[in-house]
Amino acid sequence: MAEQTDSIGDLSFEDALKRLEAIVQRLEGGEASLDESIRLYGEGDALKQQCEARLQSAQARIERIVAGADGKPTGTAPFDGD
């Protein structure tokens, strides 16, 4: 499982999301054996955590433009997600 976690960490956000979508489709299709379903679920969970961490990191780097009373930009402030 550690090797799998390492390879997940090497994936781009987009590739991790594509893999996660493929896993969901495979599990929803009901074609996987129980053992494969358990393995896929674990991989999917790791991919979900990786994607969430990357999104949180990106959000932390985003700044929003702050406008003054006149509507003109006055500076930036951290993005709060609201």
Contacts in CASP RR format, 6 or more apart in sequence:
PFRMAT RR
TARGET T0000
AUTHOR 0000-0000-0000
METHOD contacts of the structure
MODEL  1
MAEQTDSIGDLSFEDALKRLEAIVQRLEGGEASLDESIRLYGEGDALKQQ
CEARLQSAQARIERIVAGADGKPTGTAPFDGD
4 43 0 8 1.000
4 46 0 8 1.000
5 46 0 8 1.000
8 16 0 8 1.000
8 43 0 8 1.000
8 46 0 8 1.000
8 47 0 8 1.000
8 50 0 8 1.000
9 16 0 8 1.000
9 50 0 8 1.000
11 19 0 8 1.000
11 47 0 8 1.000
11 50 0 8 1.000
13 51 0 8 1.000
13 54 0 8 1.000
13 55 0 8 1.000
16 47 0 8 1.000
16 50 0 8 1.000
16 51 0 8 1.000
16 54 0 8 1.000
17 47 0 8 1.000
17 51 0 8 1.000
19 43 0 8 1.000
19 44 0 8 1.000
19 47 0 8 1.000
20 44 0 8 1.000
20 47 0 8 1.000
20 48 0 8 1.000
20 51 0 8 1.000
23 40 0 8 1.000
23 41 0 8 1.000
23 43 0 8 1.000
23 44 0 8 1.000
23 47 0 8 1.000
26 32 0 8 1.000
26 40 0 8 1.000
27 37 0 8 1.000
27 40 0 8 1.000
27 41 0 8 1.000
30 37 0 8 1.000
32 40 0 8 1.000
59 79 0 8 1.000
59 81 0 8 1.000
60 78 0 8 1.000
62 79 0 8 1.000
63 76 0 8 1.000
63 77 0 8 1.000
63 78 0 8 1.000
63 79 0 8 1.000
64 76 0 8 1.000
64 77 0 8 1.000
64 78 0 8 1.000
64 79 0 8 1.000
64 80 0 8 1.000
65 73 0 8 1.000
65 75 0 8 1.000
65 76 0 8 1.000
66 73 0 8 1.000
66 74 0 8 1.000
66 75 0 8 1.000
66 76 0 8 1.000
66 77 0 8 1.000
67 73 0 8 1.000
67 74 0 8 1.000
68 74 0 8 1.000
END
